[in-house]
C-alpha cells in the first residue's frame, strides 16, 4: 500500500487514545507547541510530532506487546533517534485513564 494512502487512513481512523491525545495537542493547547498528527518521517508514519522540539509521541495498543512488533518498534526508534528525534511512547490505556499524567510527561519533555 502507498504510504500516503495509509497515512490518510490513519488520520481518519484514529483510535480513542489518539483522538483523546490529539484533543490536547492540537491548536497549540500544550505549552503553545505545534503538533501534527500521522506524519511521514522517512519511511515511518508517526502518531504525533512537534518539529520545533523534534519530539515524537506514539500511542501504543496491545499489538505492541508482541515480540516481533517490539523488535520492529526498537529498529524504528533507533532510526528516528539517529535523525535527532526524541520518542515518547504511551500505552493507549494510560492515555485514556491517566491523561493528565501523560500530558505532564509530554510537557516536561517539551521543556528540555
N, C-alpha and C positions, 0 to 999 in steps of 0.2 A: 504494500500500500504506500502511496505517495505520502511523505511526511507532512506536507502542507494540508492534505485532506484529513489525515489523522489528527493534526493539531486542531483543525476546525471542529472535528467531532468531540475532542476533549473539551474544548471551550464551551460547547453547547450541552454537553452531558456531564457536568461536574457532579462529583459525589456530594453528599450532605456536608461532609467535613470541608471539602474545597469551597463550597458555597458559603459556609459559615466563616471560614478564614478570609475569603475574598471580601465579604461584607466589611470586615475591619481593615483590610489592607488597601482597598480601592480608594480613589479620590484623596489620597494623602492623609487618611484618617489616623495612621500610626506615625506619630512624630514628624508629620509633614514629608515623609519619604514616599516617592512614587514607586509603586509596584506594578508589574504587568503579569498577566496570567497566561499559562500554557504557551511559553515562549520557546522557540527553537534556538538552541545554542549548540553549535557543531551538529552532531547527528542525534542529539537528545532533545526531548521536549520536557522542560522543567515546569513544575506546577506554578511557582511564583518566583519572580526575580526583581530585585532592586538593583538596577545597573549602577546607580550612583555609589552604592556601597559594595557592589559585586557580591551580593548576598542572595542565595537561592534558598527557598523554603519549599520542602517537599512534604506532601501528605501521604502517609503510608497506610495501606489497608492490610488485611491478613495475608494477602498473597506475598507480601514481603518477608514473611516468616519462612518461606520455602528456601531450602539451602541453595538451590540453583539461582533463585532470584536474589538472594543475599549476595552471592558471588558477583552477579551482574551489576547489582547496586554498588558494590565496592569498586569495580572497574570504572563505572560511570562517575562515582565520586572522585576517584583518583584523577581521571581525565579532566573533570571540571576544576578541581583544585589546582591542577597543573596550569590551568589557564587563569589562575588568580581568584577564583570564586571561593567563597565560604559556603558551606551547605549545612542547613538545619533540617533535620528530619523529625517529624512528629507522627505518632500513630493517630489514625482517624478518631479512635475513641477518646484520646486525650484532647484533641481539638474540640470535640463535641461536649465532653464532660468537664474539662479543665481549661476552658477557653481563655480565661484571664491569665492563667499561668503560662500558657503557650504564647500569648501576646506579650507578656512581660519578658519572656525569654527572647523573643524576636527583637523587641525594643532594645534590650541590653546588648544584643549582638550588633544592632544598627549603630549603637553609640561607640563602638570600637573603631 
